[in-house]
Amino acid sequence: MTDESADALLSGYARFRQDHWAGAKAQYERLAEHGQKPHTLIIACSDSRTDPALVFDTAPGQLFVVRNIANLVPPYEPDGHLHGVSAALEFGVKVLKVRRIVIMGHAYCGGVNAMLHGAPADCQDFVAPWVGQGASAVRRIAEAVEPDQVERAAEEAVVRLSIDNLRTFPWIAEREARGELTLTGLHFGIADGILRALTGPGRFEPLG
Ligand SMILES: [Zn+2]
């Protein structure tokens, strides 16, 4: 490995071994011995600027993380096809028994932008149909707000869509009804570092 990305990865790994490992070794050993017991399953965007472990300053073993383009949860479709998000939800909820599922959207989301304006021309095999699942919800919102509010409103609409789709999974809806599972919608501002939480239909307010 001689290129720039390899250098960045290797020097990061060296810092991990040197600075982090000594303090975390016992913790990792405990997790290896006893297994993981994360309290929260989080679905965030793959965007490199919105890392849940950094934003929540979590330790290993605390978050069960799914990341995909535009933090989308497809609806419940047990049809034998390959559903990565649904598989993670099934394992996280039924086996790990997480107590909370968080959907974390974010500002400047390219996936949401693709819902509004179309996927890049050379991303028609997978990106276009993936973001297509949110297009109608996003475009409906876009028509209802001022032009300078469209991006933020669309990003929030995708968080709400994912929360709605979580409730199409019967074992999520049942656990939520019994008070065993909480669903939380968040939006991360990136430039201001502020998380805003979905507090009511269509309302996001700063956390804390
Ligand atoms: Zn994004």
Boltz pocket constraint, residues with backbone or C-beta under 6 A from the ligand:
constraints:
  - pocket:
      binder: B
      contacts: [[A, 45], [A, 46], [A, 47], [A, 68], [A, 69], [A, 70], [A, 71], [A, 106], [A, 107], [A, 108], [A, 109], [A, 110], [A, 111], [A, 112]]
      max_distance: 6.0
